Amino acid sequence: MDFIFRAVVSTLLIYTASVKWMDLRGFISQLEGTISNSFLLTLIAYFIPAFEFVLATSIWIGTIRKEAAFLIATLFFVFISYISYLWAAGYDPNCGCFGKDFSFSSHANHILFNSFILLLAVLIALRKEKKSKLQ
């Protein structure tokens, strides 16, 4: 099961990172409505896709798998909090993370989907490693 969870999470992160990199201007314009500081906006726009890609590959490396999964869970917790804040403040929380052609049918579905990925990341982080028979 762990393999499937890691495959789902890493595939999603690689996809979202790729979508952001392919349309960086579009991603930045989506964020402009909620982040007014241009330096912070640019920093976030470049950092998030790179961080997503690094995390997506890191959950396959045994020695840092748990740490990567914990960081993924933290990233999704922060993202869910951000979406929830935007929704409560009356903004459209469609951040463009899945591309401009894909959107969720409701804000609640957006939060539920990301909560599911958060759960998978937590399960990956909490999974106990099997001890080698050689030890």
trRosetta pair geometry for C-beta under 8 A, 3 or more apart (Angstrom, degrees):
i j d omega theta_ij theta_ji phi_ij phi_ji
1 4 5.6 -56 -157 36 42 111
1 5 6.3 41 149 -20 72 105
2 5 5.6 -54 -147 37 33 112
2 6 6.3 30 156 -15 67 107
2 123 8.0 -152 -108 132 71 96
2 124 6.5 114 -149 -117 85 73
2 127 5.3 76 -104 -127 125 167
3 6 6.0 -58 -148 40 28 108
3 7 6.2 30 153 -22 64 108
4 7 5.6 -54 -145 35 30 113
4 8 6.4 31 156 -20 65 104
5 8 6.0 -54 -149 34 29 110
5 9 6.3 19 158 -11 64 111
5 120 4.7 -177 -157 -164 97 98
5 123 5.9 -112 -142 90 160 118
5 124 5.3 -168 121 -67 127 98
6 9 5.9 -59 -142 43 30 106
6 10 5.8 21 164 -12 68 113
6 59 5.1 -170 -141 131 102 119
6 60 6.6 126 166 -79 135 69
6 65 7.9 -44 -105 -149 133 111
6 124 6.0 114 -75 -117 80 133
7 10 6.3 -58 -136 43 22 102
7 11 6.0 24 163 -20 61 113
8 11 6.1 -60 -146 37 21 109
8 12 6.4 20 158 -17 60 110
8 117 7.7 -147 130 -116 104 80
8 120 6.1 -88 84 -161 123 164
9 12 5.9 -59 -150 36 28 110
9 13 6.3 22 156 -15 65 109
9 56 7.4 -166 126 -119 74 71
9 59 6.5 9 92 47 124 170
9 69 7.8 53 117 -120 168 82
9 72 6.2 53 179 172 131 157
9 117 6.2 127 -112 -157 83 89
9 120 5.3 -170 -61 115 112 126
9 121 5.9 125 -124 -75 147 80
9 124 6.8 -75 9 -24 156 151
10 13 5.7 -56 -144 40 33 109
10 14 6.1 32 158 -18 68 106
10 56 4.1 113 -149 -164 73 79
10 57 7.1 105 -146 -66 120 31
10 59 5.7 -145 -68 56 109 120
10 60 6.8 33 -84 -40 159 103
11 14 5.9 -55 -144 38 28 108
11 15 6.2 30 155 -20 63 109
11 56 7.8 146 -32 -152 16 120
12 15 5.7 -57 -149 37 28 112
12 16 6.3 20 159 -14 66 108
12 117 6.2 -111 92 -118 165 133
13 16 6.0 -55 -141 40 30 104
13 17 6.1 30 159 -19 65 108
13 52 4.4 -165 -170 -179 92 91
13 53 7.0 176 141 -79 99 31
13 55 5.9 -109 -167 85 160 100
13 56 3.7 -166 90 -74 123 109
13 72 7.2 -79 -72 -125 141 116
14 17 5.8 -55 -144 39 28 111
14 18 6.2 30 156 -21 63 109
14 52 7.5 -179 -73 136 28 99
14 53 6.4 75 -111 -115 64 70
14 56 4.7 156 -52 167 80 165
15 18 5.8 -60 -150 36 27 111
15 19 6.4 27 155 -20 64 106
15 98 7.6 18 127 -133 110 70
16 19 5.7 -50 -145 34 33 113
16 20 6.5 32 156 -18 64 105
16 49 7.5 -148 122 -114 72 78
16 52 5.8 -100 85 -178 102 160
16 97 5.1 1 -152 170 117 87
16 98 6.3 -49 -104 -87 89 54
17 20 5.9 -59 -153 37 30 109
17 21 6.3 25 154 -16 66 109
17 48 7.9 -160 -109 127 76 69
17 49 4.1 122 -148 -160 73 78
17 50 7.4 131 -148 -56 119 18
17 52 4.0 -169 -68 88 107 119
17 53 4.4 156 171 -54 170 87
17 56 7.0 -116 -2 -7 137 139
18 21 5.8 -58 -145 39 31 108
18 22 6.1 27 159 -19 67 110
18 49 7.8 155 -34 -156 20 118
19 22 6.0 -57 -144 37 26 109
19 23 6.7 -26 170 30 62 102
19 27 7.9 126 121 -71 78 117
19 96 7.8 -163 136 154 115 76
19 97 7.2 94 83 167 130 35
19 98 6.4 53 65 -166 174 21
19 99 4.3 -106 -150 -65 132 86
20 23 7.1 -88 -147 62 22 69
20 24 6.5 56 159 -97 65 61
20 27 4.6 59 -143 -83 80 157
20 45 7.6 -169 -179 -167 115 68
20 48 6.7 -102 -180 95 172 104
20 49 4.0 -154 82 -75 129 125
20 52 7.8 107 24 31 137 144
20 96 7.6 111 -100 119 76 96
20 97 7.0 -15 -64 -133 108 53
21 24 6.1 1 -145 -61 30 97
21 49 5.1 166 -50 158 87 158
23 26 3.8 -10 153 31 112 123
23 27 6.1 128 103 -23 78 86
23 96 7.6 -109 98 170 121 125
23 99 7.2 98 27 -130 137 71
23 100 6.9 -86 120 -13 167 109
24 27 5.5 -53 -146 37 34 113
24 28 6.2 36 154 -20 67 105
24 45 6.4 97 -167 162 88 114
24 46 7.8 30 -147 -86 126 66
24 49 8.0 -92 -100 3 91 151
25 28 5.8 -54 -148 37 29 111
25 29 6.3 28 154 -18 64 107
26 29 5.7 -54 -145 37 31 110
26 30 6.5 36 153 -22 64 102
26 96 5.9 -166 137 -166 95 150
26 100 5.8 -81 179 -47 144 124
27 30 5.7 -51 -153 30 32 113
27 31 6.7 23 152 -12 64 107
27 45 5.7 138 112 -144 109 98
27 49 7.8 -6 -171 -42 175 122
27 95 7.9 30 -149 155 75 79
27 96 5.3 -163 -109 103 58 129
27 97 7.9 76 -127 -87 103 46
28 31 5.8 -62 -151 41 33 107
28 32 6.4 50 149 -43 66 98
28 41 6.5 84 -152 157 87 106
28 42 7.3 16 -123 -97 122 57
28 45 4.7 13 -88 -114 85 156
29 32 5.4 -33 -146 8 36 122
30 33 7.2 -55 178 17 34 105
30 94 7.1 -99 -150 114 119 71
30 95 5.4 109 142 -170 129 43
30 96 3.8 -147 -46 -1 164 127
31 34 6.2 -82 -165 51 51 93
31 35 5.2 -10 161 24 95 117
31 41 5.6 155 116 -147 121 93
31 44 6.6 179 -161 94 159 126
31 45 6.2 -145 27 -75 152 99
31 95 6.9 39 -76 -153 74 90
32 35 6.8 -76 -115 59 24 76
32 41 6.5 49 -93 -145 61 147
33 91 6.6 150 131 -150 117 121
33 92 7.9 12 105 50 158 89
34 86 6.2 -43 -106 -103 143 115
34 91 6.1 77 -85 -170 108 167
35 40 5.9 -131 -180 103 121 107
35 41 4.5 155 108 -87 122 89
35 44 6.7 -138 -108 32 175 148
36 41 7.9 -139 88 -47 8 121
37 40 3.9 51 92 21 116 114
37 41 6.3 173 88 -18 58 86
38 41 5.4 -52 -142 36 32 118
38 42 6.3 31 160 -18 65 104
39 42 6.0 -57 -150 37 28 107
39 43 6.2 29 153 -19 64 110
40 43 5.5 -55 -144 38 31 115
40 44 6.2 29 158 -17 66 108
41 44 6.1 -58 -147 38 25 107
41 45 6.2 24 156 -20 63 111
42 45 5.7 -55 -142 37 29 113
42 46 6.4 16 163 -7 64 108
43 46 6.5 -68 -151 42 24 99
43 47 5.7 15 161 -16 65 121
44 47 5.8 -61 -131 43 26 108
44 48 5.8 28 174 -27 66 109
45 48 6.9 -42 -133 24 16 107
45 49 8.0 3 168 -1 48 103
46 49 7.3 -72 -165 39 28 96
46 50 6.6 15 155 -8 65 120
47 50 5.9 -75 -153 45 31 108
47 51 5.7 28 159 -21 73 115
48 51 5.7 -59 -141 39 26 111
48 52 6.2 30 159 -22 64 106
49 52 5.5 -50 -144 34 33 115
49 53 6.4 33 157 -19 64 104
50 53 5.9 -56 -153 35 30 110
50 54 6.4 29 152 -17 65 107
51 54 5.7 -54 -146 38 32 111
51 55 6.2 29 156 -16 66 108
51 75 7.2 171 130 -105 123 139
52 55 5.9 -59 -147 40 28 109
52 56 6.1 33 155 -26 64 108
52 75 7.6 155 -90 172 75 160
53 56 5.6 -51 -145 31 30 115
53 57 6.7 18 160 -8 63 105
54 57 6.3 -65 -153 42 28 101
54 58 6.0 30 153 -26 66 115
55 58 5.4 -57 -138 36 31 115
55 59 6.8 35 166 -27 65 97
55 68 5.4 154 -149 -166 69 93
55 71 5.8 -138 -112 99 120 115
55 72 5.1 144 172 -75 134 91
55 75 7.1 -88 -50 -6 173 153
56 59 6.9 -53 -158 20 24 104
57 60 6.2 -61 -173 30 46 111
57 61 7.4 40 140 -21 72 105
58 61 5.6 -55 -155 27 49 112
58 64 5.4 -63 -173 106 101 118
58 65 7.4 174 144 -99 71 39
58 67 7.7 -73 155 86 128 88
58 68 3.6 180 114 -102 112 142
58 71 8.0 13 85 51 146 131
59 65 5.5 70 -154 -141 52 72
59 68 4.5 -148 -70 107 66 131
59 69 5.6 90 -116 -64 109 80
59 72 6.9 -3 -62 -25 128 143
59 124 6.3 -1 -154 164 124 150
60 65 7.4 151 2 -99 3 97
61 64 5.1 16 94 44 112 94
61 65 6.3 -166 79 -58 51 73
61 68 7.4 104 49 -19 93 145
62 65 5.6 -23 -136 -21 27 119
62 129 7.7 89 -166 -125 98 128
64 67 4.9 -59 -166 49 75 114
64 68 5.4 79 133 -28 90 102
65 68 5.9 -60 -147 37 26 109
65 69 6.2 22 158 -17 65 109
65 124 7.0 -116 165 163 97 102
66 69 5.7 -56 -145 38 30 110
66 70 6.3 33 154 -21 64 106
66 124 7.7 -173 -109 132 48 76
66 125 5.2 91 -155 -146 69 63
66 127 7.9 -146 -93 54 90 77
67 70 5.6 -52 -148 35 31 113
67 71 6.5 30 153 -17 64 105
68 71 5.7 -55 -150 38 32 110
68 72 6.3 35 150 -21 65 104
69 72 5.5 -49 -146 34 34 114
69 73 6.4 37 152 -20 64 103
69 121 5.1 171 -169 -170 76 71
69 122 7.5 157 155 -83 106 15
69 124 3.9 -151 -124 100 143 108
69 125 3.7 -164 107 -64 117 79
70 73 5.7 -52 -149 35 32 112
70 74 6.4 33 151 -19 64 105
70 121 7.7 154 -79 157 16 102
70 125 4.7 107 -63 -123 71 139
71 74 5.5 -51 -146 37 34 114
71 75 6.2 40 152 -23 65 103
72 75 5.6 -50 -148 34 31 115
72 76 6.4 25 155 -12 64 106
72 117 7.9 -103 158 153 108 96
72 121 4.1 -146 101 -131 109 135
72 124 7.7 15 57 61 135 135
73 76 6.0 -58 -148 41 29 106
73 77 6.2 34 152 -23 65 106
73 118 5.6 88 -141 -156 70 71
73 121 3.9 -175 -66 112 78 121
73 122 5.0 94 -111 -65 139 71
73 125 6.1 -59 -15 -15 137 143
74 77 5.6 -52 -145 34 31 113
74 78 6.4 30 156 -16 65 104
75 78 6.0 -57 -151 37 28 108
75 79 6.2 27 151 -18 64 111
76 79 5.3 -52 -140 40 35 115
76 80 6.1 38 157 -21 68 103
76 114 5.6 180 -162 178 100 91
76 115 7.8 153 155 -94 119 28
76 117 5.5 -161 -116 99 151 101
76 118 4.0 -159 111 -82 134 88
76 121 6.3 158 14 16 136 148
77 80 5.9 -52 -145 36 28 109
77 81 6.4 30 153 -19 62 106
77 118 6.1 105 -62 -131 68 131
78 81 5.6 -56 -151 37 31 113
78 82 6.3 34 150 -22 65 106
79 82 5.5 -52 -147 35 32 114
79 83 6.4 31 154 -17 65 104
79 97 8.0 46 -154 -72 134 164
79 114 6.0 -128 105 -164 114 143
80 83 5.7 -51 -145 37 32 111
80 84 6.2 33 154 -20 64 108
80 111 5.9 90 -146 -143 93 80
80 114 5.0 179 -80 112 93 127
80 115 6.2 83 -111 -71 145 74
80 118 6.6 -30 -27 -46 139 145
81 84 5.7 -56 -147 38 28 113
81 85 6.3 32 153 -21 63 106
82 85 5.8 -53 -148 34 28 112
82 86 6.5 27 155 -17 63 105
82 93 7.7 142 124 -144 74 111
82 95 8.0 42 119 -68 123 141
83 86 5.8 -56 -150 37 30 110
83 87 6.2 31 153 -20 65 108
83 93 4.3 91 -149 -180 73 143
83 95 7.4 -91 -90 -24 91 118
83 107 7.1 171 165 -165 103 92
83 110 6.0 -147 -171 123 146 120
83 111 5.9 -174 106 -84 132 84
83 114 7.0 136 13 26 153 158
84 87 5.7 -54 -146 37 30 113
84 88 6.2 27 156 -16 65 109
84 93 7.9 47 -37 -98 19 158
84 111 6.4 73 -72 -107 87 130
85 88 5.8 -59 -146 40 28 108
85 89 6.0 19 158 -13 66 113
86 89 5.8 -63 -142 44 27 106
86 91 4.1 -74 -168 72 87 115
86 92 7.3 -34 154 84 118 20
86 93 3.9 135 88 -89 128 91
87 91 7.3 -77 -64 63 24 70
87 93 5.1 -38 -55 -23 81 132
87 107 4.6 124 -114 180 130 151
87 111 7.7 -52 -15 -49 156 124
93 107 5.7 86 39 -129 122 106
93 110 6.4 167 99 102 117 159
94 103 5.4 -13 -126 -131 131 112
94 104 7.7 -164 -100 29 91 84
94 110 7.7 -129 -90 -97 62 152
96 99 6.9 0 -172 -146 68 6
96 100 5.9 -7 -131 -75 98 69
98 102 4.2 -80 123 89 111 126
98 103 7.5 166 69 -82 116 36
99 102 5.0 66 65 20 94 100
104 107 7.3 116 91 -92 125 22
104 109 4.4 -176 179 93 117 107
104 110 4.0 -170 33 -66 159 81
104 113 6.7 -145 -102 4 132 138
105 109 5.3 52 52 18 81 157
106 109 4.7 102 56 3 79 100
106 110 7.2 -134 100 -5 47 85
107 110 5.4 -49 -153 31 38 118
107 111 6.5 36 150 -16 67 104
108 111 5.7 -55 -150 39 33 109
108 112 6.2 35 152 -20 67 107
109 112 5.5 -52 -141 39 33 113
109 113 6.2 36 158 -22 66 104
110 113 6.1 -54 -150 33 25 110
110 114 6.6 16 156 -8 61 110
111 114 6.0 -61 -147 44 30 106
111 115 6.1 35 153 -25 66 109
112 115 5.5 -54 -144 35 30 115
112 116 6.6 36 154 -24 63 101
113 116 5.7 -52 -157 28 31 113
113 117 6.9 26 149 -13 63 102
114 117 5.6 -50 -150 37 39 111
114 118 6.3 47 148 -23 66 103
115 118 5.3 -48 -147 35 35 118
115 119 6.4 42 150 -23 64 101
116 119 5.6 -49 -151 32 32 114
116 120 6.7 34 150 -18 63 102
117 120 5.6 -48 -149 34 36 113
117 121 6.5 38 151 -19 65 104
118 121 5.7 -56 -151 36 31 112
118 122 6.5 31 151 -19 65 105
119 122 5.7 -54 -149 35 32 111
119 123 6.4 32 153 -18 65 106
120 123 5.7 -55 -148 37 31 112
120 124 6.4 34 152 -20 65 103
121 124 5.6 -51 -149 34 32 113
121 125 6.4 32 152 -19 64 107
122 125 5.6 -56 -147 38 32 112
122 126 6.1 19 158 -11 67 112
123 126 6.0 -61 -139 44 28 103
123 127 6.5 50 156 -48 62 94
124 127 5.9 -37 -155 0 30 118
131 135 5.7 -96 177 54 102 130
132 135 5.0 97 70 -9 90 100
